[in-house]
């Protein structure tokens, strides 16, 4: 197993071991909610063919957006028929730097980027609370979407449902930005569960562990003297969040503040929970409870530590555990952000060891332990390529809107329940979260 470390969102990009812990689901088009769709139509030319070049526009070119643009640049160099044609950011200096570096047209308003006829696919790497409206605008403009997780803020459950409806109505492909969904481990786990190897599923656990305060080390302030005006659109940044006077820390270090972020629950746990939801075929939870707090980093508003228990009507519990105060995942290796997933059934359990899925029978049975090789690790380029393939076919990608929704809804329930000091329940008849 390679121990090489590569760069990702706000720290080292996971190795194979790391990645197995944080997310992954290749070929999820055959899983929860996979639906047919028409191929993307390029204005004036009809559907994109196998030899047509796909134009990409990136909305949000901070740290994560730049990472994506670098990935796309390498994909093009490796022969992918794609072209970075446009970038957008509400902070002009950041937008102009990206436009120069990637030879793209620059915009400060995402709606102007969406009106650019050269753009076929958009990436969205803006703050959490802006994702949902931008996804809706994008699919209404006829664009396929790669949206960073979470695709809505913790307080926006009604908007979450609206995004799902708009994506489905549009027929456009939607890929949630949990790049671990490209790992080959998850189809194996899903098949073994479906084949009945572990019997009836009853319990699963996953999580995310790292060290990082989201302050200066994780989200540096580009310019402490930045101010709203022609070069910084503070109103666009605020979106539907509470109206506040400009604050340079809120603008550049937005993950620290509850108006724009939910802490580990909604920023990190989508990596861990999304594949578990898909492997087990789970939908809406019946009840969710969570504990959370600031146990190391006092400067921030959002928690640095969070633990969640999710009960489903199928009589399955999923535990999601994590802290940003320590990076030991319990796997015997330091530096791994994710907790290795465990899926337990009446007859046995499934987990991951290095490049294999391990089956562990329950005590007293005649079954023998088994190992199943995993053929490929996660790869952000693979995750993008999955979406690009959907521009030319009639399917949805691995991180489709249904997979993203069921994970996001459970995490929104967790945050809302924790903030109110209660268990959060789902009223299926009214399609409402009740706390």
C-alpha positions as CSV (number, residue, x, y, z in Angstrom):
1,X,0.0,0.0,0.0
2,X,1.3,3.4,-1.0
3,X,2.0,5.8,1.8
4,X,2.4,8.8,-0.5
5,X,0.5,11.9,0.6
6,X,-1.1,14.3,-1.9
7,X,-2.9,17.6,-1.4
8,X,-6.6,18.0,-1.0
9,X,-9.2,20.4,0.5
10,X,-7.5,21.9,3.5
11,X,-4.8,19.4,4.3
12,X,-3.0,16.3,2.9
13,X,-4.9,14.4,0.3
14,X,-5.7,11.0,1.6
15,X,-3.7,7.9,0.8
16,X,-5.5,4.7,-0.2
17,X,-6.0,3.9,3.5
18,X,-7.3,7.3,4.3
19,X,-9.7,7.3,1.4
20,X,-11.2,4.0,2.2
21,X,-12.3,5.6,5.5
22,X,-13.8,8.8,4.2
23,X,-16.0,7.9,1.4
24,X,-16.4,6.1,-1.9
25,X,-18.8,4.5,-4.2
26,X,-17.9,3.8,-7.8
27,X,-20.7,2.9,-10.1
28,X,-23.4,4.2,-7.8
29,X,-25.5,4.8,-10.9
30,X,-26.8,1.3,-10.1
31,X,-27.5,2.2,-6.5
32,X,-29.9,4.4,-4.5
33,X,-32.0,6.6,-6.8
34,X,-30.1,6.0,-10.1
35,X,-32.3,7.5,-12.8
36,X,-32.2,7.8,-16.5
37,X,-31.5,11.2,-18.1
38,X,-31.0,12.7,-21.5
39,X,-27.6,13.7,-22.7
40,X,-26.6,17.4,-22.2
41,X,-27.5,19.5,-25.2
42,X,-24.9,22.0,-26.3
43,X,-26.6,25.2,-27.5
44,X,-27.4,25.1,-31.2
45,X,-25.6,21.7,-31.8
46,X,-27.7,19.0,-30.0
47,X,-26.4,16.4,-27.6
48,X,-22.7,16.2,-26.9
49,X,-21.0,13.3,-28.7
50,X,-18.0,11.2,-27.7
51,X,-15.6,13.6,-29.5
52,X,-17.1,16.9,-28.4
53,X,-15.1,19.0,-26.0
54,X,-16.8,19.8,-22.7
55,X,-16.5,23.4,-21.4
56,X,-16.2,23.7,-17.7
57,X,-16.9,26.8,-15.5
58,X,-15.9,26.9,-11.8
59,X,-18.0,29.0,-9.4
60,X,-15.8,29.8,-6.4
61,X,-12.0,29.8,-6.8
62,X,-10.8,29.7,-3.2
63,X,-8.7,26.8,-2.0
64,X,-11.0,24.0,-3.0
65,X,-12.0,25.5,-6.4
66,X,-8.3,26.0,-7.3
67,X,-7.7,22.3,-6.4
68,X,-10.4,21.3,-8.8
69,X,-9.1,23.5,-11.6
70,X,-5.6,21.9,-11.2
71,X,-7.2,18.5,-11.4
72,X,-9.1,19.4,-14.5
73,X,-5.9,20.9,-16.1
74,X,-4.1,17.6,-15.5
75,X,-7.0,15.7,-16.9
76,X,-6.9,17.8,-20.1
77,X,-3.1,17.2,-20.3
78,X,-3.8,13.5,-20.0
79,X,-6.1,13.6,-23.0
80,X,-9.6,14.3,-21.6
81,X,-11.8,16.3,-24.0
82,X,-12.5,19.2,-21.6
83,X,-11.7,22.9,-21.5
84,X,-11.7,25.3,-18.6
85,X,-13.5,28.2,-20.1
86,X,-14.8,30.4,-17.2
87,X,-14.3,31.1,-13.5
88,X,-16.3,33.1,-11.0
89,X,-15.8,34.5,-7.5
90,X,-17.3,37.4,-5.6
91,X,-13.8,38.5,-4.6
92,X,-12.2,40.1,-7.7
93,X,-8.5,39.6,-6.9
94,X,-9.2,35.8,-6.4
95,X,-11.2,35.6,-9.6
96,X,-8.6,37.5,-11.7
97,X,-5.8,35.3,-10.4
98,X,-7.7,32.2,-11.4
99,X,-8.7,33.6,-14.8
100,X,-5.0,34.4,-15.6
101,X,-3.7,31.1,-14.3
102,X,-6.2,28.9,-16.2
103,X,-6.7,31.2,-19.2
104,X,-10.4,31.5,-18.6
105,X,-13.0,34.3,-18.7
106,X,-13.7,35.8,-15.3
107,X,-17.0,36.7,-13.8
108,X,-18.0,38.1,-10.3
109,X,-21.7,37.0,-10.8
110,X,-22.4,33.3,-11.2
111,X,-25.4,34.0,-13.3
112,X,-23.2,35.6,-15.9
113,X,-21.0,32.5,-16.0
114,X,-24.1,30.4,-16.4
115,X,-25.2,32.5,-19.3
116,X,-21.9,31.8,-21.1
117,X,-22.7,29.5,-24.0
118,X,-19.3,27.9,-23.8
119,X,-20.0,26.4,-20.4
120,X,-21.5,22.9,-20.4
121,X,-20.6,21.8,-16.8
122,X,-20.2,23.9,-13.7
123,X,-18.2,23.2,-10.5
124,X,-19.5,24.8,-7.4
125,X,-17.0,25.4,-4.6
126,X,-18.5,28.3,-2.7
127,X,-19.6,28.5,1.0
128,X,-22.2,25.9,2.1
129,X,-25.2,28.2,2.3
130,X,-24.8,29.4,-1.3
131,X,-24.6,25.9,-2.9
132,X,-28.3,25.2,-3.1
133,X,-29.4,28.4,-5.0
134,X,-26.4,28.1,-7.4
135,X,-27.3,24.4,-8.1
136,X,-30.8,25.4,-9.0
137,X,-29.7,28.3,-11.2
138,X,-27.2,26.0,-12.9
139,X,-29.6,23.2,-13.8
140,X,-32.2,25.7,-14.9
141,X,-29.6,27.2,-17.2
142,X,-29.1,23.7,-18.7
143,X,-25.7,22.9,-17.1
144,X,-24.6,19.7,-15.4
145,X,-23.2,20.2,-11.9
146,X,-20.3,19.1,-9.7
147,X,-21.2,20.6,-6.3
148,X,-19.0,20.4,-3.2
149,X,-20.5,18.8,-0.2
150,X,-22.7,19.7,1.6
151,X,-25.0,20.8,-1.2
152,X,-27.1,22.9,1.3
153,X,-26.6,24.5,4.7
154,X,-27.7,22.7,7.9
155,X,-30.7,25.1,8.3
156,X,-31.9,24.8,4.7
157,X,-33.9,21.5,4.7
158,X,-36.7,23.0,2.6
159,X,-34.2,24.2,0.1
160,X,-32.5,20.8,0.1
161,X,-35.8,19.2,-1.1
162,X,-36.2,22.0,-3.6
163,X,-32.8,21.3,-5.1
164,X,-33.6,17.6,-5.4
165,X,-36.8,18.5,-7.2
166,X,-35.1,21.0,-9.6
167,X,-32.3,18.6,-10.5
168,X,-34.7,15.8,-11.3
169,X,-37.0,18.1,-13.3
170,X,-34.1,19.3,-15.3
171,X,-32.7,15.9,-16.2
172,X,-29.2,17.2,-15.7
173,X,-26.5,15.2,-14.0
174,X,-25.5,16.1,-10.5
175,X,-22.3,14.9,-8.8
176,X,-21.8,15.6,-5.1
177,X,-18.2,16.5,-4.3
178,X,-17.4,13.6,-2.1
179,X,-14.5,12.4,-4.3
180,X,-14.1,9.2,-2.3
181,X,-17.2,7.9,-4.1
182,X,-14.8,6.9,-6.9
183,X,-13.3,4.1,-4.8
184,X,-13.8,0.5,-5.8
185,X,-14.5,-0.7,-2.2
186,X,-18.1,0.5,-2.1
187,X,-19.6,-1.6,-4.9
188,X,-18.0,-4.6,-3.3
189,X,-19.5,-3.9,0.0
190,X,-22.9,-3.2,-1.5
191,X,-22.9,-6.5,-3.4
192,X,-21.8,-8.5,-0.4
193,X,-24.6,-7.0,1.7
194,X,-27.2,-7.5,-1.0
195,X,-26.0,-11.2,-1.4
196,X,-26.7,-11.7,2.3
197,X,-23.2,-12.5,3.4
198,X,-23.6,-10.7,6.7
199,X,-27.3,-11.5,7.1
200,X,-29.7,-8.8,8.0
201,X,-27.8,-5.5,8.6
202,X,-28.2,-4.0,12.0
203,X,-25.4,-1.6,12.7
204,X,-22.7,0.5,10.9
205,X,-20.1,2.9,12.0
206,X,-17.9,5.5,10.3
207,X,-16.4,8.9,11.0
208,X,-13.8,11.5,10.4
209,X,-10.8,12.5,12.5
210,X,-8.3,15.2,11.8
211,X,-6.4,18.1,13.4
212,X,-7.4,21.5,12.0
213,X,-9.0,24.7,13.4
214,X,-10.3,26.2,10.2
215,X,-8.6,29.4,11.3
216,X,-5.4,30.9,9.9
217,X,-3.8,27.5,9.2
218,X,-6.8,26.1,7.4
219,X,-8.4,29.2,5.9
220,X,-5.9,32.1,5.7
221,X,-7.2,35.6,5.2
222,X,-6.1,36.7,1.7
223,X,-6.1,40.4,2.6
224,X,-6.8,41.7,6.1
225,X,-7.6,45.1,4.5
226,X,-10.2,43.8,2.1
227,X,-13.5,45.7,2.2
228,X,-16.9,45.4,0.4
229,X,-17.3,47.3,-2.8
230,X,-16.6,46.8,-6.5
231,X,-14.0,44.2,-5.7
232,X,-15.8,42.3,-3.0
233,X,-19.5,41.5,-3.1
234,X,-20.5,41.0,0.5
235,X,-24.2,40.8,-0.2
236,X,-23.7,38.0,-2.6
237,X,-21.6,36.2,0.0
238,X,-24.3,36.6,2.6
239,X,-27.0,35.0,0.4
240,X,-29.9,34.0,2.7
241,X,-27.8,34.0,5.9
242,X,-28.4,36.7,8.6
243,X,-27.5,40.2,7.4
244,X,-24.4,41.3,9.2
245,X,-21.8,44.1,8.8
246,X,-18.7,43.1,6.8
247,X,-16.2,41.0,8.8
248,X,-13.0,40.0,7.1
249,X,-12.7,36.8,9.1
250,X,-16.3,35.7,8.3
251,X,-15.6,36.3,4.6
252,X,-12.3,34.4,4.3
253,X,-12.7,31.9,7.2
254,X,-16.4,31.2,6.8
255,X,-16.1,27.5,7.9
256,X,-15.7,28.8,11.5
257,X,-19.1,30.4,11.6
258,X,-22.5,28.8,12.1
259,X,-24.2,31.2,9.6
260,X,-22.3,29.5,6.8
261,X,-21.1,26.1,8.1
262,X,-22.2,23.3,10.3
263,X,-18.8,22.1,11.6
264,X,-17.8,18.5,11.2
265,X,-21.4,17.2,10.9
266,X,-22.0,18.8,7.5
267,X,-18.5,19.6,6.3
268,X,-16.7,16.4,7.0
269,X,-19.3,13.7,7.7
270,X,-20.8,13.7,4.1
271,X,-17.5,11.9,3.1
272,X,-18.2,9.2,5.7
273,X,-21.9,8.8,5.7
274,X,-22.8,9.0,2.0
275,X,-21.3,5.6,1.0
276,X,-22.8,3.9,4.0
277,X,-26.2,5.2,3.1
278,X,-25.8,3.9,-0.4
279,X,-24.3,0.5,0.5
280,X,-27.2,-0.2,2.8
281,X,-29.9,1.4,0.6
282,X,-31.0,3.7,3.4
283,X,-33.3,6.6,2.9
284,X,-34.8,8.9,5.6
285,X,-34.0,8.2,9.2
286,X,-36.6,7.8,11.9
287,X,-34.7,9.5,14.7
288,X,-31.2,11.2,15.0
289,X,-29.4,12.3,18.1
290,X,-26.1,14.1,18.3
291,X,-23.6,15.5,20.8
292,X,-21.1,18.2,19.9
293,X,-18.9,20.9,21.3
294,X,-15.8,23.0,21.1
295,X,-13.3,20.8,22.9
296,X,-10.1,22.3,21.5
297,X,-10.6,25.4,19.3
298,X,-12.5,28.2,21.1
299,X,-12.2,30.9,18.5
300,X,-14.8,29.3,16.2
301,X,-18.6,29.2,16.6
302,X,-19.2,25.7,15.1
303,X,-18.2,22.6,17.1
304,X,-14.8,20.9,16.5
305,X,-16.1,17.5,17.9
306,X,-19.3,15.8,16.9
307,X,-20.9,12.3,17.4
308,X,-24.1,11.2,15.8
309,X,-26.4,8.2,16.1
310,X,-28.9,7.6,13.3
311,X,-31.8,5.1,13.6
312,X,-33.6,4.0,10.4
313,X,-37.1,2.4,10.0
314,X,-35.3,-0.7,8.7
315,X,-34.0,-1.2,12.3
316,X,-30.4,-0.2,11.5
317,X,-28.3,2.2,13.5
318,X,-25.4,4.2,11.9
319,X,-22.9,5.8,14.2
320,X,-20.8,8.7,12.8
321,X,-18.0,9.8,15.1
322,X,-15.3,12.5,14.8
323,X,-13.2,15.3,16.1
324,X,-10.9,17.9,14.6
325,X,-8.8,17.8,17.8
326,X,-7.0,14.5,17.0
327,X,-6.2,12.6,13.8
328,X,-6.0,9.0,15.1
329,X,-8.7,7.1,13.4
330,X,-8.5,3.9,15.5
331,X,-7.0,2.0,12.5
332,X,-3.5,1.7,13.8
333,X,-2.1,4.4,11.6
334,X,-1.7,8.1,12.3
335,X,-2.7,10.8,9.8
336,X,-5.7,9.0,8.5
337,X,-8.7,11.4,8.7
338,X,-11.5,8.8,8.3
339,X,-12.5,5.9,10.5
340,X,-12.5,2.6,8.7
341,X,-16.1,1.7,8.1
342,X,-17.7,-1.3,9.8
343,X,-21.0,-2.8,8.6
344,X,-22.5,-5.4,11.0
345,X,-25.2,-7.9,10.3
346,X,-26.9,-10.8,12.2
347,X,-24.4,-13.2,10.7
348,X,-21.2,-11.3,10.3
349,X,-19.4,-8.0,9.7
350,X,-17.6,-6.3,6.8
351,X,-14.7,-3.9,7.2
352,X,-11.6,-2.8,5.2
353,X,-8.0,-3.8,5.8
354,X,-5.5,-2.1,3.4
355,X,-6.6,-3.1,-0.1
356,X,-9.1,-5.7,0.9
357,X,-12.6,-6.0,2.2
358,X,-12.7,-8.4,5.2
359,X,-15.6,-10.5,6.2
360,X,-15.7,-11.5,9.9
361,X,-18.4,-14.1,10.8
362,X,-20.2,-13.9,14.2
363,X,-19.0,-16.2,16.9
364,X,-20.4,-19.7,16.9
365,X,-21.2,-19.9,13.1
366,X,-19.6,-22.3,10.7
367,X,-18.8,-19.5,8.2
368,X,-15.1,-18.7,7.6
369,X,-13.5,-15.3,7.4
370,X,-13.0,-14.1,3.8
371,X,-11.1,-11.4,2.0
372,X,-12.1,-9.6,-1.3
373,X,-9.5,-7.5,-3.2
374,X,-10.3,-3.9,-4.1
375,X,-9.2,-3.0,-7.6
376,X,-8.8,0.8,-7.5
377,X,-8.5,3.6,-4.9
378,X,-10.3,7.0,-4.9
379,X,-9.3,9.5,-7.5
380,X,-10.8,13.0,-7.9
381,X,-10.1,12.9,-11.6
382,X,-12.1,9.7,-11.8
383,X,-15.0,11.4,-9.9
384,X,-15.0,14.2,-12.5
385,X,-14.6,11.8,-15.4
386,X,-17.7,10.0,-14.1
387,X,-19.7,13.2,-14.4
388,X,-18.2,14.0,-17.9
389,X,-19.3,10.6,-19.1
390,X,-22.8,11.5,-18.0
391,X,-22.7,14.5,-20.4
392,X,-22.6,11.9,-23.2
393,X,-24.9,9.2,-21.8
394,X,-28.3,8.6,-20.2
395,X,-27.3,7.9,-16.6
396,X,-26.6,9.7,-13.3
397,X,-23.1,9.7,-11.7
398,X,-21.9,8.1,-8.6
399,X,-22.8,10.9,-6.2
400,X,-26.2,11.5,-7.7
401,X,-28.8,13.7,-6.1
402,X,-30.6,10.9,-4.3
403,X,-27.5,9.6,-2.6
404,X,-26.5,13.1,-1.7
405,X,-29.9,13.9,-0.3
406,X,-30.3,11.0,2.1
407,X,-26.9,11.6,3.6
408,X,-27.5,15.4,3.8
409,X,-30.9,15.1,5.4
410,X,-29.6,12.8,8.2
411,X,-26.8,15.3,8.9
412,X,-29.2,18.2,8.9
413,X,-31.4,16.3,11.4
414,X,-28.3,15.8,13.6
415,X,-27.4,19.5,13.7
416,X,-30.9,20.7,14.3
417,X,-31.4,18.2,17.1
418,X,-28.2,19.0,18.7
419,X,-28.8,22.8,18.6
420,X,-32.2,22.2,20.2
421,X,-31.0,19.7,22.8
422,X,-33.5,17.1,21.5
423,X,-33.7,14.1,19.3
424,X,-34.7,15.0,15.7
425,X,-37.4,13.0,14.1
426,X,-38.7,12.8,10.5
427,X,-42.4,13.2,9.8
428,X,-42.8,11.4,6.5
429,X,-46.4,12.4,6.0
430,X,-45.5,16.1,6.1
431,X,-41.9,15.7,4.8
432,X,-40.7,17.7,7.8
433,X,-37.9,17.4,10.4
434,X,-39.4,17.7,13.9
435,X,-37.3,18.6,16.9
